[in-house]
Amino acid sequence: MNSNTLMETLSIKFTEVGTDFLKATMPVNASTHQPMGLLHGGASAALIESIGSLGSALCVDLEKEAIVGLEINANHIKGVKSGMVHAKGKLLHCGKSTHLWQVEIKNDLEELICIGRLTVMVIQKKSKH
């Protein structure tokens, strides 16, 4: 699913899928740096949205429904210059029209570097009749 997407560009790899969580990794390198050589906040936000969006896609019938990001926030706690970041997204709410995900991003030392939330809207696809 990552082919020809931002996830491929940022080298986001999904590593584990549970009943109410997903885990993914992303390298911290020139592709994800901001000008000062630190992990770009936008890359962290993209990781948060990628986890929540894929997680929600796994919760719905994609033949009948589509998912779209509705709102995202991220609090950047600690800078990272290199290595890998590890993210775990947990599904907090799985309703008929919205899903809420909380994602923690940690560095290789398991220190919290960013925490975010993503609200996903579930949209009913129009019938082709």
All heavy atoms as an XYZ file, in Angstrom:
965
protein
N       0.821     -1.207      0.000
C       0.000      0.000      0.000
C       0.866      1.272      0.000
O       0.365      2.336     -0.285
C      -0.932      0.025      1.216
C      -2.015     -1.046      1.192
S      -3.071     -1.007      2.650
C      -4.156      0.332      2.209
N       2.140      1.155      0.353
C       2.995      2.339      0.446
C       3.590      2.776     -0.883
O       4.111      3.877     -0.991
C       4.142      2.093      1.428
C       3.712      2.200      2.863
O       2.561      2.454      3.158
N       4.644      1.991      3.768
N       3.513      1.934     -1.896
C       4.138      2.229     -3.172
C       3.588      3.521     -3.770
O       2.386      3.740     -3.801
C       3.897      1.057     -4.131
O       4.580      1.268     -5.330
N       4.505      4.389     -4.205
C       4.154      5.668     -4.838
C       3.358      6.586     -3.923
O       2.418      7.263     -4.360
C       3.395      5.438     -6.155
C       4.249      4.705     -7.164
O       5.411      5.042     -7.351
N       3.688      3.679     -7.772
N       3.712      6.604     -2.647
C       3.031      7.450     -1.669
C       4.061      8.217     -0.838
O       5.262      7.956     -0.928
C       2.167      6.620     -0.698
O       3.039      5.833      0.116
C       1.181      5.728     -1.432
N       3.587      9.110     -0.004
C       4.463      9.812      0.936
C       5.126      8.816      1.885
O       6.285      9.001      2.267
C       3.675     10.863      1.731
C       4.483     11.683      2.736
C       5.561     12.502      2.033
C       3.564     12.582      3.540
N       4.407      7.754      2.259
C       4.996      6.754      3.149
C       6.241      6.133      2.513
O       7.244      5.915      3.187
C       3.995      5.662      3.509
C       2.945      6.097      4.522
S       1.524      6.914      3.781
C       0.746      5.605      2.910
N       6.205      5.874      1.223
C       7.387      5.341      0.535
C       8.502      6.383      0.520
O       9.664      6.074      0.797
C       7.030      4.917     -0.884
C       8.217      4.333     -1.645
C       7.854      3.888     -3.051
O       7.221      4.676     -3.797
O       8.201      2.754     -3.391
N       8.162      7.627      0.219
C       9.151      8.704      0.180
C       9.856      8.863      1.524
O      11.064      9.076      1.571
C       8.476     10.026     -0.231
O       7.866      9.852     -1.512
C       9.459     11.170     -0.279
N       9.116      8.752      2.615
C       9.682      8.915      3.953
C      10.200      7.600      4.534
O      10.677      7.574      5.668
C       8.630      9.512      4.900
C       8.126     10.914      4.540
C       7.072     11.368      5.536
C       9.270     11.906      4.461
N      10.108      6.508      3.774
C      10.551      5.166      4.204
C       9.847      4.696      5.469
O      10.438      4.042      6.323
C      12.074      5.122      4.387
O      12.723      5.401      3.178
N       8.558      5.014      5.589
C       7.755      4.529      6.710
C       7.469      3.051      6.477
O       7.021      2.661      5.412
C       6.444      5.325      6.840
C       6.753      6.776      7.234
C       5.499      4.667      7.846
C       5.554      7.705      7.199
N       7.752      2.256      7.487
C       7.519      0.806      7.417
C       6.596      0.406      8.566
O       6.871      0.710      9.728
C       8.827      0.025      7.554
C       9.901      0.405      6.578
C       9.664     -0.181      5.232
C      10.855      0.101      4.331
N      10.512      0.424      2.996
N       5.519     -0.283      8.243
C       4.622     -0.803      9.274
C       5.206     -2.112      9.777
O       5.573     -2.979      8.983
C       3.207     -0.965      8.720
C       2.566      0.356      8.405
C       2.628      0.889      7.124
C       1.953      1.095      9.401
C       2.077      2.123      6.843
C       1.397      2.346      9.128
C       1.457      2.854      7.846
N       5.300     -2.228     11.104
C       5.998     -3.381     11.688
C       5.097     -4.319     12.470
O       5.459     -5.470     12.680
C       7.136     -2.898     12.608
O       6.583     -2.076     13.650
C       8.178     -2.114     11.821
N       3.950     -3.825     12.929
C       3.057     -4.673     13.717
C       1.643     -4.128     13.646
O       1.434     -2.917     13.673
C       3.530     -4.722     15.171
C       2.862     -5.766     16.014
C       3.451     -5.865     17.428
O       4.558     -5.349     17.677
O       2.777     -6.463     18.279
N       0.688     -5.041     13.552
C      -0.729     -4.671     13.545
C      -1.421     -5.501     14.611
O      -1.315     -6.724     14.619
C      -1.375     -4.955     12.163
C      -2.859     -4.631     12.196
C      -0.678     -4.171     11.070
N      -2.123     -4.833     15.530
C      -2.909     -5.512     16.555
C      -4.378     -5.192     16.383
O      -4.768     -4.514     15.429
N      -5.179     -5.644     17.308
C      -6.618     -5.403     17.194
C      -6.984     -3.934     17.382
O      -7.982     -3.472     16.834
C      -7.406     -6.251     18.217
O      -6.915     -5.961     19.523
C      -7.262     -7.733     17.908
N      -6.187     -3.194     18.151
C      -6.481     -1.776     18.371
C      -5.228     -0.909     18.304
O      -5.184      0.179     18.852
C      -7.190     -1.569     19.706
C      -6.309     -1.890     20.907
O      -5.236     -2.519     20.720
O      -6.681     -1.520     22.036
N      -4.183     -1.390     17.620
C      -2.953     -0.606     17.502
C      -2.200     -0.971     16.232
O      -2.412     -2.031     15.641
C      -2.050     -0.800     18.722
C      -1.352     -2.136     18.757
C      -0.088     -2.296     18.189
C      -1.953     -3.230     19.354
C       0.547     -3.531     18.212
C      -1.323     -4.468     19.385
C      -0.058     -4.620     18.810
N      -1.314     -0.070     15.827
C      -0.356     -0.294     14.745
C       0.982      0.255     15.192
O       1.035      1.234     15.947
C      -0.752      0.460     13.468
C      -1.721     -0.203     12.531
C      -3.122      0.197     12.890
C      -1.416      0.202     11.113
N       2.054     -0.352     14.700
C       3.397      0.155     14.946
C       4.077      0.381     13.605
O       3.849     -0.361     12.643
C       4.220     -0.840     15.775
C       3.760     -0.965     17.206
C       4.684     -1.891     17.988
C       4.247     -2.014     19.444
N       5.161     -2.911     20.193
N       4.925      1.410     13.566
C       5.667      1.721     12.355
C       6.998      2.357     12.729
O       7.170      2.857     13.848
C       4.865      2.673     11.469
N       7.917      2.338     11.778
C       9.207      3.002     11.951
C       9.423      3.979     10.809
O       8.818      3.862      9.740
C      10.373      1.987     11.963
O      10.392      1.302     10.707
C      10.241      0.996     13.109
N      10.310      4.954     11.065
C      10.699      5.916     10.041
C      12.136      6.339     10.330
O      12.461      6.664     11.482
C       9.769      7.137     10.064
C      10.061      8.183      9.007
S       8.869      9.569      9.033
C       9.234     10.329     10.615
N      13.008      6.345      9.325
C      14.383      6.790      9.571
C      14.460      8.298      9.760
O      13.651      9.051      9.211
C      15.127      6.357      8.311
C      14.086      6.297      7.252
C      12.799      5.914      7.942
N      15.435      8.708     10.545
C      15.732     10.128     10.704
C      16.998     10.369      9.894
O      18.092      9.943     10.270
C      15.929     10.512     12.182
C      16.225     12.004     12.308
C      14.701     10.134     13.000
N      16.824     11.006      8.731
C      17.942     11.229      7.808
C      17.633     12.468      6.974
O      16.693     13.203      7.275
C      18.166      9.978      6.936
C      16.923      9.573      6.165
O      16.092     10.407      5.811
N      16.775      8.289      5.893
N      18.401     12.674      5.911
C      18.218     13.876      5.087
C      16.798     13.998      4.538
O      16.298     15.104      4.352
C      19.234     13.868      3.941
N      16.118     12.873      4.319
C      14.754     12.918      3.783
C      13.731     13.394      4.797
O      12.644     13.841      4.417
C      14.339     11.525      3.292
O      15.144     11.127      2.223
N      14.050     13.283      6.082
C      13.085     13.650      7.124
C      13.590     14.793      8.012
O      12.928     15.143      8.986
C      12.742     12.432      7.998
O      13.929     11.891      8.576
C      12.023     11.354      7.190
N      14.738     15.375      7.674
C      15.305     16.477      8.457
C      14.685     17.820      8.088
O      14.259     18.036      6.961
C      16.808     16.609      8.197
C      17.645     15.658      8.978
N      18.936     15.383      8.634
C      17.392     14.914     10.082
C      19.446     14.512      9.482
N      18.519     14.212     10.371
N      14.709     18.732      9.048
C      14.472     20.137      8.773
C      15.848     20.802      8.621
O      16.869     20.127      8.789
C      13.580     20.773      9.861
C      13.886     20.365     11.299
C      14.831     21.294     12.002
O      15.918     21.556     11.521
N      14.432     21.751     13.180
N      15.939     22.087      8.261
C      17.236     22.714      7.970
C      18.278     22.647      9.094
O      19.472     22.672      8.818
C      16.870     24.165      7.655
C      15.488     24.079      7.101
C      14.824     22.976      7.904
N      17.857     22.529     10.349
C      18.819     22.461     11.449
C      19.330     21.034     11.696
O      20.081     20.786     12.631
C      18.203     23.024     12.739
C      17.986     24.522     12.665
S      17.188     25.243     14.125
C      18.081     24.529     15.471
N      18.917     20.085     10.856
C      19.412     18.720     10.989
C      18.632     17.863     11.970
O      19.084     16.782     12.344
N      17.470     18.331     12.377
C      16.611     17.584     13.298
C      15.429     16.994     12.539
O      15.074     17.472     11.461
C      16.080     18.508     14.402
C      17.109     19.118     15.337
C      16.472     20.203     16.192
C      17.747     18.047     16.204
N      14.792     15.991     13.134
C      13.579     15.424     12.561
C      12.548     16.533     12.362
O      12.239     17.278     13.292
C      13.022     14.334     13.478
C      11.704     13.691     13.054
C      11.853     12.976     11.712
C      11.230     12.723     14.118
N      12.038     16.654     11.161
C      11.056     17.675     10.808
C       9.722     17.342     11.471
O       9.263     16.196     11.419
C      10.900     17.701      9.283
C      10.197     18.892      8.754
N       8.865     19.144      8.986
C      10.650     19.914      7.997
C       8.521     20.265      8.391
N       9.585     20.755      7.782
N       9.080     18.335     12.059
C       7.777     18.132     12.676
C       6.736     17.649     11.682
O       5.838     16.872     12.022
N       6.856     18.075     10.439
C       5.937     17.616      9.409
C       6.102     16.137      9.108
O       5.126     15.448      8.793
N       7.327     15.637      9.217
C       7.557     14.200      9.024
C       6.901     13.420     10.161
O       6.295     12.366      9.934
C       9.051     13.901      8.939
N       7.006     13.943     11.374
C       6.326     13.297     12.510
C       4.817     13.306     12.301
O       4.141     12.301     12.548
C       6.674     14.007     13.823
O       8.043     13.860     14.124
N       4.284     14.424     11.836
C       2.845     14.512     11.577
C       2.439     13.534     10.476
O       1.372     12.900     10.559
C       2.456     15.942     11.199
N       3.273     13.387      9.459
C       2.976     12.432      8.383
C       2.976     11.004      8.924
O       2.145     10.180      8.516
C       3.989     12.579      7.254
N       3.878     10.699      9.846
C       3.907      9.371     10.461
C       2.639      9.138     11.283
O       2.016      8.071     11.197
C       5.163      9.223     11.329
C       5.371      7.907     12.058
C       5.366      6.717     11.105
C       6.683      7.963     12.847
N       2.226     10.131     12.042
C       0.994     10.036     12.825
C      -0.205      9.790     11.905
O      -1.015      8.892     12.138
C       0.792     11.316     13.673
C       1.861     11.399     14.763
C      -0.629     11.371     14.270
C       1.980     12.767     15.410
N      -0.318     10.582     10.847
C      -1.460     10.439      9.943
C      -1.414      9.110      9.197
O      -2.452      8.490      8.958
C      -1.531     11.602      8.949
C      -2.722     11.484      8.040
C      -3.490     12.777      7.829
O      -3.056     13.833      8.302
O      -4.545     12.701      7.185
N      -0.230      8.649      8.852
C      -0.104      7.363      8.150
C      -0.585      6.211      9.011
O      -1.307      5.325      8.541
C       1.350      7.138      7.740
O       1.772      8.126      6.823
N      -0.205      6.216     10.280
C      -0.629      5.148     11.194
C      -2.140      5.180     11.390
O      -2.818      4.162     11.258
C       0.106      5.265     12.540
C       1.559      4.818     12.366
C      -0.591      4.437     13.625
C       2.412      4.972     13.603
N      -2.688      6.351     11.701
C      -4.133      6.441     11.932
C      -4.950      6.140     10.693
O      -5.983      5.470     10.762
N      -4.487      6.602      9.549
C      -5.235      6.363      8.308
C      -5.249      4.887      7.935
O      -6.295      4.338      7.591
C      -4.641      7.192      7.166
O      -4.835      8.563      7.406
N      -4.078      4.237      8.010
C      -4.050      2.808      7.698
C      -4.849      2.031      8.737
O      -5.620      1.129      8.393
C      -2.626      2.272      7.631
C      -2.536      0.770      7.349
C      -3.184      0.395      6.027
C      -1.096      0.308      7.396
N      -4.707      2.400     10.006
C      -5.465      1.717     11.055
C      -6.961      1.815     10.825
O      -7.685      0.821     10.931
N      -7.431      2.991     10.467
C      -8.864      3.155     10.199
C      -9.289      2.395      8.950
O     -10.391      1.837      8.900
C      -9.221      4.634     10.085
O      -9.225      5.233     11.366
N      -8.420      2.370      7.941
C      -8.748      1.620      6.723
C      -8.947      0.137      7.034
O      -9.764     -0.530      6.401
C      -7.644      1.804      5.685
N      -8.228     -0.354      8.035
C      -8.375     -1.760      8.426
C      -9.651     -2.010      9.228
O     -10.053     -3.162      9.399
C      -7.148     -2.208      9.237
C      -5.824     -2.213      8.476
C      -4.665     -2.487      9.436
C      -5.838     -3.215      7.339
N     -10.284     -0.937      9.701
C     -11.485     -1.051     10.538
C     -12.791     -0.957      9.746
O     -13.858     -1.186     10.314
C     -11.503      0.055     11.589
S     -10.195     -0.021     12.811
N     -12.708     -0.574      8.495
C     -13.934     -0.336      7.720
C     -13.984     -1.241      6.490
O     -12.990     -1.858      6.116
C     -14.057      1.146      7.280
C     -14.049      2.080      8.482
C     -12.973      1.532      6.290
N     -15.130     -1.277      5.860
C     -15.313     -1.979      4.590
C     -14.980     -0.990      3.478
O     -15.792     -0.119      3.150
C     -16.752     -2.478      4.471
C     -17.031     -3.218      3.185
O     -16.163     -3.234      2.279
O     -18.136     -3.783      3.075
N     -13.796     -1.103      2.898
C     -13.356     -0.134      1.897
C     -14.141     -0.200      0.593
O     -14.025      0.685     -0.245
C     -11.854     -0.297      1.636
C     -10.959      0.099      2.805
C      -9.501     -0.216      2.493
C     -11.129      1.566      3.168
N     -14.951     -1.222      0.431
C     -15.848     -1.275     -0.730
C     -16.994     -0.279     -0.564
O     -17.510      0.254     -1.546
C     -16.431     -2.683     -0.894
C     -15.416     -3.749     -1.217
C     -14.864     -3.625     -2.632
O     -15.653     -3.303     -3.547
O     -13.653     -3.835     -2.816
N     -17.385     -0.014      0.677
C     -18.531      0.850      0.963
C     -18.142      2.178      1.605
O     -18.936      3.122      1.589
C     -19.503      0.125      1.899
C     -20.087     -1.136      1.314
C     -20.979     -1.821      2.324
C     -21.525     -3.128      1.762
N     -22.281     -3.883      2.756
N     -16.949      2.238      2.205
C     -16.554      3.417      2.965
C     -15.150      3.868      2.582
O     -14.334      3.074      2.132
C     -16.595      3.110      4.460
C     -17.979      2.713      4.963
C     -17.952      2.113      6.352
O     -17.141      1.210      6.610
O     -18.774      2.555      7.170
N     -14.888      5.148      2.800
C     -13.560      5.729      2.619
C     -13.195      6.438      3.917
O     -14.076      6.836      4.687
C     -13.549      6.700      1.457
N     -11.915      6.571      4.153
C     -11.484      7.288      5.351
C     -10.642      8.492      4.930
O      -9.898      8.435      3.952
C     -10.722      6.369      6.332
C      -9.566      5.610      5.640
C     -11.643      5.353      6.943
C      -8.271      6.216      5.879
N     -10.796      9.582      5.674
C     -10.028     10.802      5.434
C      -9.644     11.411      6.771
O     -10.396     11.345      7.740
C     -10.818     11.840      4.586
C     -11.073     11.313      3.186
C     -12.121     12.228      5.245
N      -8.456     12.000      6.814
C      -8.039     12.700      8.020
C      -8.880     13.951      8.208
O      -9.106     14.707      7.268
N      -9.359     14.156      9.428
C     -10.206     15.306      9.730
C      -9.436     16.356     10.534
O      -9.559     17.553     10.288
C     -11.441     14.828     10.507
C     -12.530     15.818     10.806
C     -13.133     16.371      9.525
C     -13.613     15.163     11.642
N      -8.621     15.891     11.492
C      -7.863     16.814     12.337
C      -6.644     16.077     12.863
O      -6.716     14.893     13.182
C      -8.729     17.293     13.503
C      -8.141     18.430     14.313
C      -7.236     18.000     15.472
O      -7.331     16.841     15.907
O      -6.436     18.826     15.918
N      -5.522     16.785     12.920
C      -4.300     16.207     13.462
C      -3.633     17.239     14.357
O      -3.674     18.441     14.080
C      -3.340     15.751     12.335
C      -2.137     14.997     12.910
C      -2.924     16.898     11.451
C      -1.295     14.297     11.872
N      -3.034     16.762     15.450
C      -2.189     17.637     16.259
C      -0.980     16.846     16.701
O      -1.017     15.618     16.756
C      -2.942     18.255     17.441
C      -3.225     17.260     18.542
O      -2.333     16.588     19.039
N      -4.472     17.145     18.933
N       0.090     17.559     16.952
C       1.329     16.911     17.368
C       2.064     17.831     18.333
O       2.177     19.031     18.077
C       2.208     16.607     16.167
N       2.517     17.279     19.430
C       3.359     17.994     20.377
C       4.761     17.413     20.268
O       4.972     16.226     20.528
C       2.834     17.859     21.807
C       1.501     18.538     21.977
O       0.473     17.892     21.959
N       1.518     19.843     22.116
N       5.709     18.260     19.868
C       7.095     17.840     19.696
C       7.825     18.066     21.018
O       7.886     19.183     21.519
C       7.737     18.617     18.553
C       6.915     18.546     17.302
N       6.787     17.393     16.571
C       6.152     19.473     16.683
C       5.993     17.608     15.540
N       5.582     18.865     15.594
N       8.369     17.000     21.567
C       8.917     17.022     22.912
C      10.436     17.045     22.922
O      11.046     17.725     23.733
C       8.377     15.809     23.701
C       6.855     15.934     23.807
C       9.021     15.689     25.079
C       6.144     14.671     24.167
N      11.052     16.310     22.017
C      12.510     16.177     22.018
C      13.001     16.058     20.581
O      12.367     15.406     19.763
C      12.892     14.930     22.820
C      14.356     14.723     22.995
C      14.619     13.525     23.910
C      16.106     13.375     24.085
N      16.516     13.370     25.465
N      14.128     16.664     20.277
C      14.705     16.589     18.942
C      15.450     15.280     18.718
O      15.951     14.660     19.650
N      15.511     14.881     17.446
C      16.245     13.686     17.041
C      17.039     14.039     15.790
O      16.495     14.621     14.854
C      15.291     12.505     16.723
C      16.065     11.279     16.295
C      14.392     12.191     17.895
N      18.336     13.669     15.773
C      19.188     13.982     14.624
C      19.419     12.795     13.707
O      19.663     12.977     12.514
C      20.540     14.510     15.105
C      20.455     15.875     15.735
C      21.824     16.418     16.052
C      21.679     17.847     16.563
N      22.950     18.530     16.677
N      19.372     11.580     14.252
C      19.679     10.412     13.429
C      19.035      9.172     14.040
O      18.442      9.238     15.109
C      21.199     10.216     13.323
O      21.748      9.962     14.606
N      19.187      8.071     13.341
C      18.636      6.812     13.836
C      17.267      6.539     13.248
O      16.967      6.902     12.110
N      16.454      5.926     14.061
C      15.111      5.514     13.643
C      14.139      5.992     14.706
O      14.471      6.016     15.889
C      15.082      3.986     13.554
C      13.859      3.397     12.919
S      13.773      3.581     11.128
C      15.089      2.523     10.572
N      12.949      6.397     14.280
C      11.883      6.643     15.245
C      10.888      5.500     15.134
O      10.705      4.906     14.070
C      11.202      8.024     15.066
C      12.140      9.144     15.481
C      10.675      8.234     13.674
N      10.290      5.193     16.273
C       9.362      4.070     16.405
C       8.044      4.628     16.908
O       8.003      5.288     17.944
C       9.924      3.043     17.400
C      11.343      2.677     17.098
N      11.672      1.617     16.299
C      12.518      3.263     17.461
C      12.991      1.539     16.200
N      13.522      2.538     16.887
N       6.984      4.360     16.181
C       5.681      4.927     16.530
C       4.687      3.822     16.822
O       4.677      2.782     16.159
C       5.167      5.796     15.393
N       3.866      4.076     17.836
C       2.760      3.166     18.135
C       1.495      3.994     18.204
O       1.389      4.953     18.976
C       2.974      2.445     19.464
C       1.823      1.489     19.782
C       2.055      0.718     21.070
C       0.897     -0.241     21.328
N       1.103     -1.007     22.572
N       0.543      3.625     17.367
C      -0.749      4.285     17.357
C      -1.789      3.397     18.001
O      -1.876      2.209     17.704
N      -2.566      3.978     18.904
C      -3.615      3.235     19.602
C      -4.961      3.835     19.243
O      -5.150      5.047     19.284
C      -3.382      3.295     21.100
C      -4.422      2.543     21.899
C      -3.858      2.051     23.207
C      -4.869      1.281     24.016
N      -5.442      0.122     23.399
N      -5.901      2.971     18.898
C      -7.258      3.397     18.580
C      -7.996      3.699     19.886
O      -8.199      2.810     20.708
C      -7.978      2.298     17.792
C      -9.414      2.561     17.355
C      -9.488      3.771     16.426
C      -9.970      1.323     16.667
N      -8.378      4.960     20.076
C      -9.091      5.372     21.289
C     -10.604      5.320     21.118
O     -11.335      5.108     22.079
C      -8.683      6.797     21.687
C      -7.201      7.030     21.990
C      -6.974      8.502     22.341
C      -6.705      6.121     23.099
N     -11.060      5.554     19.884
C     -12.503      5.568     19.610
C     -12.730      5.056     18.193
O     -12.067      5.501     17.256
C     -13.053      6.990     19.737
C     -14.451      7.142     19.225
N     -15.556      6.644     19.887
C     -14.924      7.733     18.103
C     -16.643      6.924     19.181
N     -16.287      7.589     18.095
N     -13.658      4.124     18.054
C     -13.982      3.575     16.736
C     -15.492      3.673     16.536
O     -16.238      2.731     16.816
C     -13.511      2.122     16.626
S     -13.693      1.427     14.981
N     -15.941      4.843     16.093
C     -17.364      5.059     15.871
C     -17.740      4.801     14.422
O     -16.909      4.472     13.585
N     -19.016      4.993     14.116
C     -19.500      4.793     12.749
C     -19.006      5.870     11.802
O     -18.789      5.615     10.626
C     -21.032      4.751     12.727
C     -21.607      3.501     13.339
C     -23.115      3.503     13.223
C     -23.692      2.244     13.858
N     -25.143      2.186     13.736
N     -18.837      7.100     12.311
C     -18.439      8.193     11.428
C     -17.076      8.802     11.761
O     -16.514      9.504     10.928
C     -19.499      9.296     11.434
O     -19.660      9.810     12.742
N     -16.536      8.529     12.943
C     -15.209      9.035     13.289
C     -14.422      7.987     14.066
O     -14.991      7.161     14.785
C     -15.263     10.322     14.141
O     -15.951     10.058     15.363
C     -15.910     11.469     13.391
N     -13.111      8.069     13.883
C     -12.159      7.270     14.660
C     -11.159      8.243     15.277
O     -10.827      9.263     14.663
C     -11.396      6.296     13.775
C     -12.251      5.281     13.093
N     -11.767      4.504     12.081
C     -13.546      4.914     13.262
C     -12.716      3.682     11.647
N     -13.817      3.934     12.356
N     -10.666      7.920     16.459
C      -9.669      8.747     17.124
C      -8.458      7.889     17.460
O      -8.588      6.839     18.106
C     -10.248      9.375     18.396
C      -9.298     10.243     19.222
C      -8.804     11.435     18.409
C      -9.964     10.688     20.504
N      -7.286      8.336     16.999
C      -6.020      7.635     17.220
C      -5.077      8.495     18.042
O      -5.007      9.714     17.829
C      -5.345      7.339     15.877
C      -6.060      6.300     15.092
C      -7.111      6.477     14.229
C      -5.804      4.903     15.116
N      -7.510      5.281     13.714
C      -6.719      4.292     14.231
C      -4.881      4.099     15.781
C      -6.737      2.917     14.019
C      -4.895      2.734     15.561
C      -5.819      2.161     14.696
N      -4.366      7.882     18.968
C      -3.271      8.546     19.677
C      -1.988      7.836     19.297
O      -1.918      6.606     19.340
C      -3.464      8.500     21.184
C      -2.330      9.191     21.939
C      -2.660      9.395     23.388
O      -3.581     10.138     23.708
N      -1.920      8.731     24.256
N      -0.981      8.612     18.910
C       0.280      8.047     18.444
C       1.426      8.617     19.261
O       1.546      9.838     19.415
C       0.501      8.350     16.943
C       1.823      7.754     16.460
C      -0.672      7.832     16.109
N       2.253      7.727     19.780
C       3.489      8.118     20.468
C       4.660      7.753     19.574
O       4.735      6.631     19.061
C       3.632      7.401     21.807
C       2.638      7.848     22.845
C       2.889      7.240     24.218
O       3.760      6.338     24.344
O       2.220      7.664     25.162
N       5.568      8.706     19.386
C       6.779      8.480     18.598
C       7.965      8.545     19.550
O       8.107      9.518     20.307
C       6.927      9.532     17.483
C       5.694      9.522     16.569
C       8.202      9.282     16.682
C       5.681     10.632     15.527
N       8.789      7.516     19.509
C       9.952      7.431     20.397
C      11.220      7.247     19.571
O      11.177      6.748     18.449
C       9.785      6.273     21.381
C       8.596      6.483     22.310
C       8.469      5.373     23.325
C       7.292      5.654     24.262
N       7.181      4.639     25.308
N      12.357      7.634     20.167
C      13.639      7.443     19.497
C      14.179      6.041     19.800
O      13.503      5.228     20.446
C      14.630      8.548     19.895
C      14.968      8.552     21.374
O      14.713      7.595     22.107
N      15.552      9.648     21.835
N      15.397      5.765     19.330
C      15.996      4.450     19.541
C      16.206      4.122     21.024
O      16.299      2.953     21.389
C      17.338      4.346     18.803
C      17.171      4.194     17.303
O      16.186      3.558     16.870
O      18.040      4.701     16.557
N      16.304      5.147     21.863
C      16.474      4.943     23.311
C      15.136      4.832     24.033
O      15.083      4.821     25.252
C      17.297      6.092     23.914
C      18.704      6.266     23.348
C      19.361      7.517     23.920
C      19.547      5.027     23.608
N      14.045      4.789     23.261
C      12.675      4.705     23.773
C      12.248      5.942     24.555
O      11.371      5.893     25.405
C      12.466      3.427     24.595
C      12.638      2.169     23.762
C      12.250      0.903     24.490
O      11.518      0.979     25.495
O      12.682     -0.164     24.038
N      12.867      7.084     24.223
C      12.466      8.358     24.810
C      11.360      8.952     23.945
O      11.436      8.925     22.713
C      13.653      9.326     24.851
C      14.796      8.832     25.690
C      16.059      9.664     25.506
O      16.381     10.034     24.347
O      16.731      9.929     26.512
N      10.347      9.508     24.589
C       9.229     10.118     23.870
C       9.710     11.387     23.184
O      10.268     12.276     23.820
C       8.093     10.437     24.844
C       6.803     10.971     24.243
C       6.156      9.918     23.331
C       5.835     11.367     25.350
N       9.500     11.454     21.877
C       9.904     12.657     21.147
C       8.715     13.433     20.592
O       8.805     14.618     20.334
C      10.909     12.327     20.021
C      10.314     11.386     19.000
C      12.183     11.747     20.585
C      10.623     11.808     17.620
N       7.587     12.742     20.419
C       6.400     13.414     19.885
C       5.170     12.596     20.263
O       5.222     11.364     20.294
C       6.513     13.523     18.364
S       5.127     14.365     17.554
N       4.100     13.286     20.562
C       2.818     12.624     20.790
C       1.765     13.365     19.988
O       1.794     14.600     19.905
C       2.459     12.548     22.290
C       1.239     11.669     22.504
C       2.296     13.925     22.890
C       1.038     11.238     23.933
N       0.879     12.620     19.353
C      -0.123     13.265     18.525
C      -1.433     12.524     18.536
O      -1.531     11.379     18.991
N      -2.426     13.204     18.028
C      -3.760     12.616     17.859
C      -4.246     12.895     16.459
O      -3.992     13.974     15.904
C      -4.751     13.197     18.859
C      -4.576     12.649     20.246
C      -5.771     12.993     21.083
N      -5.667     12.290     22.348
C      -6.577     12.348     23.280
N      -7.656     13.071     23.102
N      -6.419     11.686     24.404
N      -4.955     11.920     15.924
C      -5.544     12.050     14.601
C      -7.004     11.654     14.688
O      -7.336     10.587     15.204
C      -4.838     11.131     13.594
C      -5.467     11.083     12.201
C      -5.233     12.391     11.453
C      -4.935      9.905     11.407
N      -7.868     12.530     14.191
C      -9.283     12.202     14.039
C      -9.515     11.872     12.571
O      -9.131     12.636     11.686
C     -10.187     13.382     14.450
O      -9.866     13.772     15.790
C     -11.657     13.000     14.369
N     -10.114     10.719     12.335
C     -10.393     10.242     10.983
C     -11.901     10.225     10.785
O     -12.642      9.791     11.665
C      -9.819      8.821     10.778
C     -10.206      8.260      9.425
C      -8.311      8.829     10.958
N     -12.350     10.713      9.635
C     -13.769     10.660      9.297
C     -14.010      9.473      8.366
O     -13.222      9.227      7.445
C     -14.223     11.944      8.608
C     -15.702     11.929      8.220
S     -16.221     13.483      7.466
C     -16.531     14.409      8.959
N     -15.086      8.746      8.631
C     -15.498      7.640      7.775
C     -16.604      8.162      6.871
O     -17.631      8.656      7.352
C     -16.006      6.453      8.623
C     -16.440      5.305      7.721
C     -14.935      5.997      9.620
N     -16.382      8.074      5.576
C     -17.334      8.589      4.584
C     -17.954      7.411      3.837
O     -17.245      6.515      3.381
C     -16.623      9.505      3.578
C     -16.001     10.703      4.300
C     -17.579      9.970      2.486
C     -15.128     11.554      3.420
N     -19.268      7.457      3.718
C     -19.966      6.433      2.927
C     -19.770      6.732      1.445
O     -19.993      7.853      1.005
C     -21.464      6.418      3.265
C     -21.771      6.150      4.721
C     -21.245      4.804      5.192
O     -21.415      3.799      4.528
N     -20.574      4.797      6.337
N     -19.324      5.728      0.689
C     -19.171      5.905     -0.758
C     -20.552      5.931     -1.397
O     -21.475      5.247     -0.951
C     -18.345      4.770     -1.340
C     -16.885      4.831     -0.937
C     -16.093      3.727     -1.625
C     -14.630      3.818     -1.276
N     -13.857      2.718     -1.913
N     -20.664      6.706     -2.441
C     -21.930      6.807     -3.160
C     -22.168      5.534     -3.960
O     -21.247      4.979     -4.552
C     -21.934      8.017     -4.070
C     -21.803      9.316     -3.292
C     -22.334     10.461     -4.098
C     -22.064     11.758     -3.389
N     -23.008     12.096     -2.394
N     -23.398      5.111     -3.993
C     -23.779      3.934     -4.760
C     -23.653      4.214     -6.245
O     -23.939      5.323     -6.707
C     -25.218      3.531     -4.419
O     -25.656      2.501     -5.236
N     -23.253      3.225     -7.029
C     -23.101      3.401     -8.466
C     -24.401      3.162     -9.214
O     -24.439      3.169    -10.429
C     -22.019      2.450     -8.985
C     -20.654      2.791     -8.459
C     -19.604      1.870     -9.027
C     -18.251      2.233     -8.468
N     -17.190      1.394     -9.003
N     -25.495      2.975     -8.500
C     -26.799      2.719     -9.137
C     -27.431      3.995     -9.591
O     -27.367      5.017     -9.111
C     -27.752      2.002     -8.167
C     -27.181      0.713     -7.681
N     -27.076     -0.393     -8.460
C     -26.666      0.373     -6.470
C     -26.536     -1.379     -7.754
N     -26.272     -0.929     -6.546
